[in-house]
Amino acid sequence: MVGTSGSGKTALAHRLAEELGYPYVELDALHWKPDWKSAPDDEFRPRVTRAVSGETWVVDGNYHKVQDIVWRRADTMVWLDYALPLILWRLTRRTFGRMLTRQELWAGNREDLRIFLSRDSILLWALQTYRSLRRTYSAVSDDPAWTHLTVVRLRSPRAAAAWLAGYSTTK
């Protein structure tokens, strides 16, 4: 499950994993350490390798540094390709909700206003990565390394809901 931050990857991936009865893997949980420190590659990559070593799983996340590990073992890539204004609205609403509830994320980290308004802001990140992620995922079908992947491009939350509703373990 890939897409810009705030597109709904986590929610949809989690629901899909439940529907299929597959393990759910959240790359953010494997990547973030306390105090918003990134796990070094020599720690992150083995974590991801272990997480996708089983026969079945649903992964949520866009980390380029482990893309080769995940995509090599995947058979399907679900891309949430929503309009930027919708993503920014959802991201803002989610972030402020997390700040208000003091929701613990990964490794004890919490979002706060200081981070939201800094150079490390998730909104700024979404703005900076939106176009490059769209280019990357648009090119997947043309890349010989990824011809084994079925790409499901969902352009709206309604399309995602319809796709998930039509998906069952009998498919």
MOCOR-V487228 format. One record per run of one state. SS is the DSSP state (@ for helix, = for strand, . for the rest). FROM is the first residue (numbers start at 1). LEN is the number of residues. Records with the same first field share a line. If there is no record, write none. Layout:
SS->FROM-LEN + FROM-LEN
This chain:
.->1-1 + 4-5 + 21-3 + 39-2 + 52-6 + 61-3 + 74-2 + 81-3 + 102-11 + 117-5 + 139-1 + 143-1 + 147-3 + 155-2 + 167-5
=->2-2 + 24-3 + 32-2 + 37-2 + 58-3 + 76-5 + 150-5
@->9-12 + 27-5 + 34-3 + 41-11 + 64-10 + 84-18 + 113-4 + 122-17 + 140-3 + 144-3 + 157-10
